[in-house]
Amino acid sequence: MTSLQAAARTDVGRVRDNNEDAVLCMDHLVAVADGMGGHPGGEVASNLAVSLLEAAFSGDSLKELESAVRAANRAVAERAAASRDLEGMGTTLCAIGVIEDGRLAVVNVGDSRAYLMRDGSLRQLTDDHSITGELIRRGELTEQEAASHPHRSVLTRALGCGPEVDVDGSLHSAAEGDRLLLCTDGLFNEVAEDDIPSLMGGAQEVRPVADALVEQALSNGGRDNIAVVVAEVRA
Ligand code: MG
């Protein structure tokens, strides 16, 4: 039976006062979420999203994981509407679940990312739902330019902004030893994509890999909250 050996780490960073990123780290489901909306909304939104995802996903199918994301969206939106303190809150949500046939179900809303590293090469499994992500897909901006673009954190999709949300979902085969990375923009805006493969392959265990990624983001500036989950596939 396919499962994940996973380690998560999140850090407030060097500039922010509170950490609005959240992580979920289980043997069949991993997730990161990057909340927004100020204190306390951002924290509430990201933590609510990952805990609802956990509650609603049993490992059945991609469809089940996608509907868990839609349920999380409704819950965040309802909570935001019910409290003045939480008005305008929202969150990204990016998750990978192992489903019954052993494949990986990947879901994403917002600009957090999932990567797969197989045989030393790294591939992003998700599209960023951000203004810069769309400009990159249209060929109008490079990845490098995006990291310092003034609109790099403006999202085109997020959880909690309305009763319905478009969820990107995809299925991927999994092989023993594949490594997965989930991360928020606090990681990929600080650590160049070219530097990620050597960090991902830098240790036998996943825990020191997660630590090394966060340490690298901190030493490159740590200008945002940072969240990473590193997982290895056990087939
Ligand atoms: Mg962020």
Boltz pocket constraint, residues with backbone or C-beta under 6 A from the ligand:
constraints:
  - pocket:
      binder: B
      contacts: [[A, 34], [A, 184], [A, 185], [A, 186], [A, 224], [A, 225]]
      max_distance: 6.0
